[in-house]
Amino acid sequence: MIDLYTWTTPNGRKISIALEELGLPYKVIPVNLQKEEQFSPAFTAINPNQKIPAIVDHDVPGGPLSVFESGAILVHLAEKTGRFLPKDARGRATTMQWLMYQMSHVGPIIGQTGHFVNQAPEKIPTRSSASSASRCASSASSTRASRAAITSRVTTRSPTSPPTRGSSPPGSRSGT
């Protein structure tokens, strides 16, 4: 069983989607960011960076293992199941570089765009350039992902599509 510490943010949903796709049992433990629960001593013991998502994997040799940072969690889950991370050097390098691109570029840009366009108390003139950067990053990723899917004859789905198993939103599954 895996404990998933998360909240209803795009970054928090990445791991829910991966767990659903991999068919791994998990339990969602909400970390309410509006109430600043990420700063609690209990959560800080799991993730000293005090950010979601984080997991505790109870099915590893040596006892429970805490893993934080979405990219590290995705790699851990891929290695645990033997899925989504090729073993050959070229396939692994390609997968890892696109994962790192998403973690360091696409994710933060889209997150910042969402904040400045939807939540910032003061509308700033540069928000249109943030939206433009967000569209550019998303377009580059989508174009490359489409080419990879065609080349490898793998069917992909949009990251905004619901999980394939069931129609409940990520995080509502209790680990069956």
VOGU-3710 file (C-alpha; in Angstrom, 3 decimals, decimal comma):
1> midlytwttp> 0,000/0,000/0,000  1,114/3,513/-0,777  0,091/6,590/1,201  -0,258/9,579/-1,137  0,019/12,990/0,489  -1,485/15,464/-1,956  -3,887/18,293/-2,657  -6,077/19,307/-5,604  -3,362/20,982/-7,673  -2,006/19,912/-11,075
11> ngrkisiale> 1,254/18,849/-9,435  -0,648/16,897/-6,826  -2,711/15,086/-9,448  0,301/13,722/-11,382  0,867/10,977/-8,856  -2,825/10,072/-8,586  -2,894/9,587/-12,339  0,276/7,463/-12,300  -1,024/5,284/-9,448  -4,305/4,739/-11,297
21> elglpykvip> -2,522/3,898/-14,558  -0,201/1,477/-12,761  -3,066/-0,126/-10,839  -1,273/0,238/-7,507  -3,322/0,358/-4,304  -3,060/3,675/-2,501  -4,664/5,777/0,170  -5,025/9,528/-0,253  -4,044/11,685/2,692  -5,115/15,260/1,901
31> vnlqkeeqfs> -2,664/18,029/2,751  -4,746/21,201/2,756  -2,508/23,934/1,390  -4,982/26,698/2,265  -4,682/25,650/5,921  -0,877/25,342/5,539  -0,908/21,683/6,596  2,278/21,143/4,569  4,154/22,885/7,392  2,982/20,458/10,078
41> paftainpnq> 5,680/18,441/11,873  4,048/15,177/10,715  4,218/16,156/7,017  7,664/17,740/7,371  8,928/14,356/8,623  7,818/12,869/5,280  8,955/15,767/3,110  11,397/18,266/4,609  10,734/20,569/1,623  7,119/20,862/2,827
51> kipaivdhdv> 5,582/20,529/-0,637  3,085/18,123/-2,112  3,053/15,499/-3,470  4,838/12,946/-1,334  4,335/9,231/-0,839  5,140/6,619/1,748  5,568/3,220/0,095  4,917/0,491/2,657  5,834/-2,342/0,276  9,618/-2,017/0,055
61> pggplsvfes> 12,338/-4,070/1,727  13,537/-2,503/4,963  10,254/-0,841/5,898  8,296/2,206/4,734  10,026/4,526/2,267  9,192/8,236/1,940  9,625/9,713/-1,537  8,972/13,362/-2,392  9,160/15,519/-5,543  6,812/14,398/-8,305
71> gailvhlaek> 9,600/13,392/-10,713  11,290/11,218/-8,081  7,947/9,645/-7,199  7,179/8,895/-10,857  10,587/7,255/-11,330  10,130/5,236/-8,122  6,707/3,992/-9,259  7,965/3,173/-12,760  10,897/1,200/-11,372  8,688/-0,520/-8,786
81> tgrflpkdar> 6,282/-1,783/-11,451  8,635/-2,151/-14,405  6,356/0,072/-16,508  6,702/3,442/-18,272  10,503/3,567/-17,955  12,361/1,684/-20,693  15,353/-0,433/-19,756  17,321/0,287/-22,943  19,669/3,280/-22,845  18,026/5,272/-25,660
91> grattmqwlm> 14,466/4,759/-24,470  15,382/5,497/-20,855  17,329/8,638/-21,815  14,438/9,902/-23,940  11,912/9,258/-21,181  14,083/10,822/-18,491  14,874/13,955/-20,498  11,180/14,589/-21,205  10,310/13,935/-17,582  12,962/16,447/-16,482
101> yqmshvgpii> 11,709/18,932/-19,113  8,198/18,633/-17,736  9,382/18,958/-14,125  11,625/21,968/-14,707  9,865/23,798/-17,520  6,294/22,876/-18,443  4,978/22,273/-14,924  6,358/25,439/-13,348  5,367/27,650/-16,283  1,805/26,386/-16,317
111> gqtghfvnqa> 1,629/26,662/-12,516  2,907/30,228/-12,557  0,542/31,143/-15,378  -2,386/29,733/-13,416  -1,374/31,741/-10,367  -0,824/35,059/-12,124  -3,849/34,802/-14,411  -6,329/33,380/-11,899  -5,169/34,085/-8,350  -2,785/37,021/-8,138
121> pekiptrssa> -4,503/39,916/-6,361  -2,945/42,417/-8,753  -3,152/41,883/-12,506  0,256/42,573/-13,993  1,059/43,442/-17,610  3,382/40,457/-18,054  0,602/37,951/-17,543  0,017/37,748/-21,324  3,657/36,772/-21,814  3,250/34,108/-19,104
131> ssasrcassa> 0,259/32,708/-20,976  2,278/32,765/-24,189  5,195/30,914/-22,540  2,734/28,405/-21,133  1,216/27,753/-24,577  4,701/27,416/-26,100  5,873/24,896/-23,484  2,662/22,908/-23,775  2,888/22,903/-27,572  6,489/21,656/-27,569
141> sstrasraai> 5,597/18,821/-25,217  2,465/17,852/-27,134  4,269/17,884/-30,480  7,103/15,685/-29,195  4,723/13,342/-27,375  2,652/12,932/-30,546  5,745/12,055/-32,575  6,889/9,568/-29,934  3,469/7,908/-29,866  3,394/7,565/-33,644
151> tsrvttrspt> 6,965/6,309/-33,824  6,573/3,715/-31,100  2,941/2,875/-31,961  1,895/3,632/-28,421  -1,506/5,128/-27,766  -1,345/8,137/-25,498  -4,072/10,169/-23,878  -4,311/13,762/-22,876  -3,016/14,595/-19,393  -6,425/16,141/-18,750
161> spptrgsspp> -8,265/12,896/-19,564  -9,717/11,020/-16,628  -7,917/7,922/-15,360  -8,668/4,840/-17,420  -9,864/2,751/-14,466  -13,140/4,158/-13,246  -14,571/7,606/-13,577  -13,898/8,959/-10,113  -11,532/11,906/-9,770  -7,932/11,259/-8,745
171> gsrsgt> -7,621/10,849/-5,027  -11,084/9,428/-4,456  -9,943/5,818/-4,643  -9,223/4,236/-1,294  -6,774/1,554/-2,398  -8,692/-1,533/-3,412
//
